[in-house]
């Protein structure tokens, strides 16, 4: 830390006492010397007297912001005036002490500053760790479809428009939402993602808007909603088609007024949140079936971005696979190709019903088996039958609906696994429950035909 004061007795006192508190200290007799010290070294904390003959404490604090922007500053003065306190705080001072002060006050102050610095460093470490887990928001793929998506993101991201991202499960809709946030003016504010289909209907209002203590049975404490958490930033509502009708009305109210109301409270208040929604469902069909509000669909669909399924951009397979493999290996450079040419060709022949999410699972499996070496055909999961892969997997009979194509793919995978549904679901990249639902839908469609 740096201590600057023109009183000789205080200089000597701090030289003796600050080290006993567990801190290193540089003592300066005036403001000019303090500024010179900051030009030579970085400090975490600066304690400076307000009234010095050459440069006063406010000027030293201003220079601290330039020379040691990470430092916390404290003004020490014998003149207990409100004006000087306000001036110090306006220049970013951490605190303000009036002379004569006690050493125990200095010790407590330095402890508070140390705690703040430790918390700041921990937050930075957690952010770096989170960035490593989530990866960057860079979209991978040079196909025309992905170039189009990237172009749309660059145009709409700097605006405040609500965006609806459409695409099949596993195509990377959240990645698009993160890219929109990172390229927007809100990039320094929170990005909060929530899966509407994963929240219990009884708790979704509390999760999104918060509640006051005692608002309902089990509300033992005040809860901050995700809209408040995302204030100033972006709220990503994934699977918006699963949002219950009652909550659709409350979301519409926010989009129209910018106001939210916690559960159990009467007073509404303003938050500034950009809403990005995503779904794999057909919202227009849901509107016609009275499952989704038409006015809400128009509100969330100010700007629409559609993601192509992986089977329609197979030219991105090699780049995506290499990116996923490098990420799993910590991004370390490799002197050899991460995937063999034969393995890439096998991957290009797959249908990819689970899209990029399924590819990520395949690459993780292969990376583990490869032991850090280049991924070969033998490292791919067992369901990648090399003999089957020599020819095309299925033929599209034109014309066909997407549901019919999906039914054919599911049937083909089931036959390949001898009707074993868990294995079929694993290859398709979907849950067993989802597979049963799709089979039931296919059966109902067949009966109605």
C-alpha positions as CSV (number, residue, x, y, z in Angstrom):
1,X,0.0,0.0,0.0
2,X,1.0,3.7,-0.4
3,X,0.7,6.2,2.4
4,X,1.1,10.0,1.7
5,X,1.0,12.6,4.5
6,X,3.1,15.7,5.2
7,X,3.1,15.1,9.0
8,X,6.4,13.6,10.0
9,X,5.0,11.9,13.1
10,X,2.3,10.1,11.0
11,X,4.9,9.0,8.4
12,X,7.0,7.3,11.1
13,X,3.9,5.8,12.8
14,X,2.8,4.2,9.5
15,X,6.2,2.9,8.7
16,X,6.2,1.0,12.0
17,X,2.5,0.0,12.4
18,X,1.3,-0.9,8.9
19,X,3.8,-3.8,8.5
20,X,2.5,-5.1,11.9
21,X,-0.9,-5.3,10.4
22,X,0.4,-7.6,7.7
23,X,0.9,-5.1,4.8
24,X,3.8,-3.7,3.0
25,X,3.9,0.1,2.9
26,X,5.6,2.9,1.0
27,X,5.5,6.2,2.9
28,X,5.6,9.5,1.0
29,X,6.0,13.0,2.5
30,X,3.9,14.8,-0.1
31,X,1.6,14.3,-3.2
32,X,4.4,14.7,-5.8
33,X,6.4,11.9,-4.2
34,X,3.3,9.7,-4.1
35,X,2.6,10.2,-7.8
36,X,6.2,9.5,-8.6
37,X,6.0,6.3,-6.6
38,X,2.9,5.2,-8.5
39,X,4.7,5.8,-11.8
40,X,7.3,3.3,-10.6
41,X,5.2,0.6,-8.9
42,X,1.6,-0.6,-8.7
43,X,-0.3,-0.4,-5.4
44,X,-3.5,-2.1,-4.2
45,X,-4.4,0.6,-1.7
46,X,-3.6,4.4,-1.4
47,X,-4.1,6.3,1.8
48,X,-3.6,10.0,1.2
49,X,-3.9,13.1,3.3
50,X,-6.4,15.6,1.8
51,X,-4.3,18.8,2.6
52,X,-0.8,18.7,1.4
53,X,1.3,21.7,0.2
54,X,2.0,20.7,-3.4
55,X,-0.6,18.3,-4.7
56,X,-3.7,17.8,-2.5
57,X,-5.3,14.4,-1.8
58,X,-8.1,14.8,-4.4
59,X,-5.5,15.4,-7.2
60,X,-3.5,12.4,-6.0
61,X,-6.7,10.2,-6.1
62,X,-7.3,11.5,-9.7
63,X,-3.8,10.5,-10.7
64,X,-4.3,7.1,-8.9
65,X,-7.1,6.4,-11.3
66,X,-4.7,6.8,-14.2
67,X,-1.6,5.2,-12.8
68,X,-3.1,2.5,-10.5
69,X,-6.6,1.9,-11.7
70,X,-7.0,-1.2,-9.6
71,X,-6.1,0.5,-6.4
72,X,-8.6,1.5,-3.7
73,X,-8.1,5.0,-2.3
74,X,-8.9,6.4,1.1
75,X,-8.8,10.2,2.1
76,X,-7.4,11.1,5.5
77,X,-7.9,14.7,6.7
78,X,-8.2,16.8,9.8
79,X,-11.1,18.9,8.3
80,X,-14.3,17.0,8.7
81,X,-16.3,18.8,6.0
82,X,-19.1,17.2,4.0
83,X,-17.8,18.9,0.9
84,X,-14.4,17.3,1.0
85,X,-16.0,13.9,1.7
86,X,-18.3,14.2,-1.3
87,X,-15.4,15.4,-3.5
88,X,-13.3,12.3,-2.5
89,X,-16.2,9.9,-3.1
90,X,-16.9,11.4,-6.5
91,X,-13.3,10.7,-7.5
92,X,-13.8,7.1,-6.5
93,X,-12.5,7.0,-3.0
94,X,-13.2,3.8,-1.1
95,X,-13.7,5.6,2.3
96,X,-13.0,8.9,4.2
97,X,-11.5,9.1,7.6
98,X,-11.2,12.2,9.8
99,X,-8.1,12.9,11.9
100,X,-7.4,12.0,14.6
101,X,-8.1,8.4,13.7
102,X,-7.2,5.3,15.6
103,X,-4.9,2.5,14.4
104,X,-7.7,0.1,14.9
105,X,-9.8,2.1,12.4
106,X,-6.9,1.9,9.8
107,X,-6.6,-1.9,10.5
108,X,-10.3,-2.5,10.0
109,X,-10.3,-0.3,6.8
110,X,-7.4,-2.2,5.3
111,X,-9.1,-5.5,6.1
112,X,-12.2,-4.4,4.3
113,X,-10.2,-3.4,1.3
114,X,-8.3,-6.7,1.3
115,X,-11.7,-8.5,1.4
116,X,-12.9,-6.5,-1.6
117,X,-9.8,-7.2,-3.6
118,X,-10.0,-10.9,-2.8
119,X,-13.6,-11.0,-3.9
120,X,-12.8,-9.1,-7.1
121,X,-10.0,-11.6,-7.9
122,X,-12.3,-14.5,-7.2
123,X,-14.9,-13.1,-9.5
124,X,-12.4,-12.8,-12.3
125,X,-11.2,-16.3,-11.7
126,X,-14.7,-17.7,-11.8
127,X,-15.4,-15.7,-15.0
128,X,-12.3,-17.2,-16.6
129,X,-13.4,-20.6,-15.5
130,X,-16.9,-20.1,-16.8
131,X,-15.5,-18.8,-20.1
132,X,-13.5,-22.0,-20.5
133,X,-16.5,-24.2,-19.7
134,X,-18.9,-22.3,-22.0
135,X,-16.4,-21.6,-24.7
136,X,-16.5,-18.6,-26.9
137,X,-19.6,-17.3,-28.6
138,X,-17.8,-17.6,-32.0
139,X,-20.0,-19.4,-34.5
140,X,-18.0,-22.2,-36.2
141,X,-18.7,-23.1,-39.8
142,X,-17.9,-21.5,-43.2
143,X,-21.0,-22.8,-45.0
144,X,-23.3,-20.3,-46.7
145,X,-26.0,-20.9,-44.1
146,X,-23.6,-20.1,-41.2
147,X,-22.2,-17.0,-43.0
148,X,-25.8,-15.8,-43.4
149,X,-26.5,-16.3,-39.7
150,X,-23.3,-14.5,-38.7
151,X,-24.3,-11.6,-41.0
152,X,-27.7,-11.3,-39.4
153,X,-26.2,-11.4,-35.9
154,X,-23.8,-8.6,-36.7
155,X,-26.7,-6.4,-38.0
156,X,-29.2,-7.0,-35.2
157,X,-26.8,-7.3,-32.2
158,X,-26.1,-3.6,-31.7
159,X,-29.9,-2.8,-31.6
160,X,-32.4,-3.3,-28.8
161,X,-34.7,-5.5,-30.8
162,X,-36.1,-8.7,-29.5
163,X,-34.9,-11.7,-31.4
164,X,-36.4,-15.2,-32.0
165,X,-34.0,-18.0,-32.8
166,X,-35.5,-21.0,-34.6
167,X,-33.9,-24.3,-35.2
168,X,-34.0,-28.0,-34.4
169,X,-32.8,-29.3,-31.0
170,X,-29.0,-29.2,-30.8
171,X,-28.4,-26.7,-33.6
172,X,-26.8,-24.1,-31.3
173,X,-29.5,-21.6,-30.5
174,X,-28.0,-20.6,-27.2
175,X,-24.7,-20.0,-28.9
176,X,-26.5,-17.6,-31.3
177,X,-28.0,-15.8,-28.2
178,X,-24.6,-15.5,-26.6
179,X,-23.2,-14.1,-29.8
180,X,-26.0,-11.5,-30.0
181,X,-25.2,-10.5,-26.4
182,X,-21.4,-10.4,-26.9
183,X,-21.7,-8.2,-29.9
184,X,-24.3,-5.8,-28.4
185,X,-23.9,-2.7,-26.3
186,X,-24.9,-4.9,-23.3
187,X,-21.9,-7.1,-23.5
188,X,-20.5,-6.0,-20.1
189,X,-23.8,-6.7,-18.4
190,X,-25.2,-10.1,-17.4
191,X,-26.3,-12.8,-19.9
192,X,-28.9,-15.1,-18.2
193,X,-30.1,-18.2,-19.9
194,X,-33.2,-20.2,-18.8
195,X,-34.9,-23.3,-20.3
196,X,-38.6,-22.6,-20.0
197,X,-39.4,-26.3,-20.5
198,X,-37.2,-27.3,-17.5
199,X,-38.9,-25.1,-14.9
200,X,-41.9,-26.5,-13.0
201,X,-45.1,-24.6,-13.9
202,X,-45.7,-23.8,-10.3
203,X,-42.4,-22.0,-9.8
204,X,-41.7,-20.4,-13.2
205,X,-43.2,-17.0,-12.2
206,X,-41.1,-16.9,-9.1
207,X,-38.0,-17.9,-11.1
208,X,-38.5,-15.2,-13.7
209,X,-39.9,-12.3,-11.7
210,X,-38.9,-13.2,-8.1
211,X,-41.0,-13.2,-4.9
212,X,-41.2,-11.6,-1.5
213,X,-40.9,-13.6,1.7
214,X,-44.1,-15.3,2.7
215,X,-45.7,-14.8,-0.8
216,X,-46.6,-18.5,-0.9
217,X,-46.0,-21.7,1.0
218,X,-42.3,-22.4,1.0
219,X,-41.3,-18.8,0.3
220,X,-39.1,-18.5,3.3
221,X,-36.9,-15.7,2.0
222,X,-36.9,-12.9,-0.6
223,X,-35.9,-14.2,-4.0
224,X,-34.5,-12.1,-6.9
225,X,-36.0,-13.1,-10.2
226,X,-34.0,-13.7,-13.4
227,X,-35.3,-10.5,-15.0
228,X,-33.7,-8.5,-12.1
229,X,-30.5,-10.5,-12.4
230,X,-30.3,-9.7,-16.1
231,X,-31.1,-6.0,-15.6
232,X,-29.1,-4.1,-18.2
233,X,-28.2,-7.3,-20.1
234,X,-29.8,-10.1,-22.0
235,X,-32.3,-12.8,-20.9
236,X,-32.4,-15.8,-23.1
237,X,-35.6,-17.8,-22.9
238,X,-34.9,-21.1,-24.5
239,X,-37.9,-23.4,-25.5
240,X,-40.3,-20.4,-25.3
241,X,-42.9,-22.7,-26.8
242,X,-43.1,-24.6,-23.5
243,X,-44.0,-21.4,-21.6
244,X,-47.5,-21.8,-19.9
245,X,-50.3,-19.6,-21.2
246,X,-50.5,-17.7,-17.9
247,X,-46.8,-16.8,-18.0
248,X,-47.1,-15.8,-21.7
249,X,-49.4,-13.0,-20.6
250,X,-46.9,-11.8,-17.9
251,X,-44.0,-11.9,-20.4
252,X,-46.1,-9.9,-22.9
253,X,-46.8,-7.3,-20.2
254,X,-43.0,-6.9,-19.6
255,X,-42.3,-6.6,-23.4
256,X,-45.0,-3.9,-23.7
257,X,-44.3,-1.9,-20.5
258,X,-40.8,-2.8,-19.4
259,X,-42.2,-3.5,-15.9
260,X,-42.2,-6.6,-13.7
261,X,-43.9,-7.4,-10.4
262,X,-42.6,-9.9,-7.9
263,X,-44.9,-12.6,-6.6
264,X,-46.6,-11.3,-3.5
265,X,-46.0,-7.6,-4.3
266,X,-48.4,-5.0,-5.7
267,X,-45.8,-2.5,-6.8
268,X,-44.3,-3.0,-10.3
269,X,-40.9,-1.6,-11.2
270,X,-38.8,-1.1,-14.3
271,X,-36.0,-3.3,-15.6
272,X,-34.0,-2.9,-18.7
273,X,-33.6,-6.4,-20.3
274,X,-33.2,-7.5,-23.9
275,X,-35.2,-10.7,-24.5
276,X,-33.9,-13.3,-26.9
277,X,-36.2,-16.3,-27.3
278,X,-35.6,-19.7,-29.0
279,X,-37.7,-22.7,-29.9
280,X,-37.6,-25.8,-32.1
281,X,-41.4,-25.8,-32.3
282,X,-43.7,-24.2,-34.9
283,X,-45.1,-21.2,-33.1
284,X,-47.5,-20.3,-36.0
285,X,-49.0,-23.8,-35.7
286,X,-49.2,-23.4,-31.9
287,X,-51.1,-20.1,-32.4
288,X,-53.6,-21.8,-34.7
289,X,-54.1,-24.5,-32.1
290,X,-54.5,-21.9,-29.3
291,X,-51.4,-23.1,-27.5
292,X,-49.4,-19.8,-27.9
293,X,-50.5,-16.2,-27.8
294,X,-50.4,-14.6,-31.2
295,X,-49.7,-11.1,-29.8
296,X,-46.7,-12.6,-27.9
297,X,-45.4,-14.3,-31.0
298,X,-45.3,-10.9,-32.8
299,X,-43.6,-9.3,-29.8
300,X,-40.8,-11.8,-29.5
301,X,-40.4,-12.1,-33.2
302,X,-39.2,-8.5,-34.0
303,X,-36.2,-10.2,-35.7
304,X,-35.9,-13.8,-36.7
305,X,-32.8,-16.0,-37.1
306,X,-33.2,-19.6,-38.4
307,X,-30.5,-22.1,-37.9
308,X,-30.0,-24.8,-40.5
309,X,-29.8,-28.5,-39.2
310,X,-26.4,-30.0,-39.4
311,X,-27.5,-32.4,-42.2
312,X,-28.0,-29.4,-44.4
313,X,-24.5,-28.0,-43.9
314,X,-22.3,-31.1,-43.9
315,X,-19.4,-28.9,-45.3
316,X,-19.1,-27.6,-41.7
317,X,-18.5,-31.0,-40.2
318,X,-14.7,-31.0,-40.5
319,X,-14.3,-27.5,-39.0
320,X,-16.8,-28.2,-36.2
321,X,-15.3,-31.5,-35.3
322,X,-11.8,-30.0,-35.2
323,X,-13.1,-27.1,-33.0
324,X,-14.8,-29.5,-30.6
325,X,-11.8,-31.8,-30.4
326,X,-9.4,-28.8,-29.7
327,X,-11.8,-27.5,-27.0
328,X,-11.8,-30.8,-25.3
329,X,-8.1,-30.9,-25.3
330,X,-7.8,-27.5,-23.7
331,X,-7.2,-25.7,-27.0
332,X,-3.6,-26.8,-27.0
333,X,-1.9,-26.6,-30.5
334,X,-1.3,-29.9,-32.2
335,X,1.4,-30.7,-34.8
336,X,-0.9,-33.3,-36.4
337,X,-4.5,-33.2,-37.7
338,X,-7.0,-33.7,-34.9
339,X,-9.1,-36.0,-37.1
340,X,-8.1,-38.4,-39.8
341,X,-9.5,-37.8,-43.3
342,X,-11.3,-41.1,-43.2
343,X,-13.0,-40.2,-39.8
344,X,-14.2,-36.9,-41.3
345,X,-15.7,-38.7,-44.3
346,X,-17.5,-41.1,-42.0
347,X,-18.9,-38.2,-40.0
348,X,-20.1,-36.5,-43.2
349,X,-22.2,-39.5,-44.1
350,X,-24.1,-39.5,-40.8
351,X,-27.7,-38.1,-40.7
352,X,-27.1,-36.1,-37.4
353,X,-30.6,-36.1,-36.0
354,X,-29.2,-34.6,-32.8
355,X,-27.3,-31.9,-34.8
356,X,-24.2,-30.2,-33.3
357,X,-25.0,-31.5,-29.8
358,X,-24.8,-35.1,-31.1
359,X,-21.6,-34.3,-32.9
360,X,-20.1,-32.9,-29.6
361,X,-21.0,-36.2,-27.9
362,X,-19.4,-38.2,-30.7
363,X,-16.2,-36.1,-30.6
364,X,-16.0,-36.4,-26.8
365,X,-16.2,-40.2,-27.1
366,X,-13.6,-40.3,-29.8
367,X,-11.2,-37.9,-28.0
368,X,-11.2,-40.1,-24.9
369,X,-10.4,-43.2,-26.9
370,X,-7.8,-41.5,-29.1
371,X,-5.7,-40.8,-26.0
372,X,-4.5,-37.5,-27.3
373,X,-3.6,-38.8,-30.7
374,X,-5.4,-38.0,-34.0
375,X,-9.0,-39.3,-34.0
376,X,-9.4,-42.2,-36.4
377,X,-12.4,-44.3,-37.5
378,X,-11.7,-46.8,-34.8
379,X,-12.2,-44.1,-32.1
380,X,-15.8,-43.3,-33.3
381,X,-18.7,-44.8,-31.3
382,X,-19.8,-48.3,-32.1
383,X,-23.0,-47.2,-33.8
384,X,-20.8,-45.7,-36.6
385,X,-20.8,-48.9,-38.6
386,X,-18.0,-48.6,-41.2
387,X,-19.6,-51.0,-43.6
388,X,-22.9,-49.1,-43.4
389,X,-21.2,-45.8,-43.9
390,X,-19.8,-46.8,-47.3
391,X,-23.1,-45.9,-48.9
392,X,-25.8,-43.2,-48.2
393,X,-27.8,-43.8,-45.0
394,X,-31.2,-43.1,-46.4
395,X,-33.0,-41.7,-49.4
396,X,-35.4,-38.9,-49.3
397,X,-38.6,-39.6,-51.2
398,X,-39.8,-36.3,-52.6
399,X,-42.2,-34.8,-51.6
400,X,-42.0,-35.5,-47.8
401,X,-42.8,-33.5,-44.7
402,X,-40.2,-33.0,-42.1
403,X,-42.2,-35.2,-39.7
404,X,-42.2,-38.0,-42.3
405,X,-38.4,-37.7,-42.7
406,X,-38.0,-37.8,-38.9
407,X,-40.2,-40.9,-38.7
408,X,-38.1,-42.7,-41.3
409,X,-34.8,-41.8,-39.5
410,X,-36.2,-43.0,-36.2
411,X,-37.4,-46.3,-37.8
412,X,-34.0,-46.8,-39.5
413,X,-32.1,-46.3,-36.3
414,X,-34.5,-48.6,-34.4
415,X,-34.0,-51.4,-37.0
416,X,-30.2,-51.0,-36.8
417,X,-30.4,-51.6,-33.0
418,X,-32.9,-54.5,-33.3
419,X,-35.6,-52.4,-31.7
420,X,-33.5,-51.5,-28.6
421,X,-35.0,-48.1,-27.8
422,X,-32.3,-46.8,-25.3
423,X,-29.5,-47.4,-27.8
424,X,-31.6,-45.8,-30.6
425,X,-32.3,-42.8,-28.4
426,X,-28.6,-42.5,-27.6
427,X,-27.6,-42.5,-31.3
428,X,-30.4,-40.0,-32.1
429,X,-29.1,-37.6,-29.3
430,X,-32.5,-37.5,-27.6
431,X,-33.9,-38.7,-24.3
432,X,-35.8,-42.0,-24.1
433,X,-38.9,-40.1,-23.1
434,X,-38.7,-37.9,-26.3
435,X,-38.2,-41.1,-28.4
436,X,-41.4,-42.6,-27.0
437,X,-43.3,-39.4,-27.6
438,X,-42.2,-39.3,-31.2
439,X,-43.1,-42.9,-31.7
440,X,-46.6,-42.2,-30.3
441,X,-47.0,-39.2,-32.5
442,X,-46.0,-41.3,-35.5
443,X,-48.5,-44.0,-34.6
444,X,-51.3,-41.5,-34.1
445,X,-50.4,-39.9,-37.5
446,X,-50.6,-43.4,-39.1
447,X,-54.0,-44.1,-37.6
448,X,-55.4,-40.8,-38.7
449,X,-54.2,-41.3,-42.3
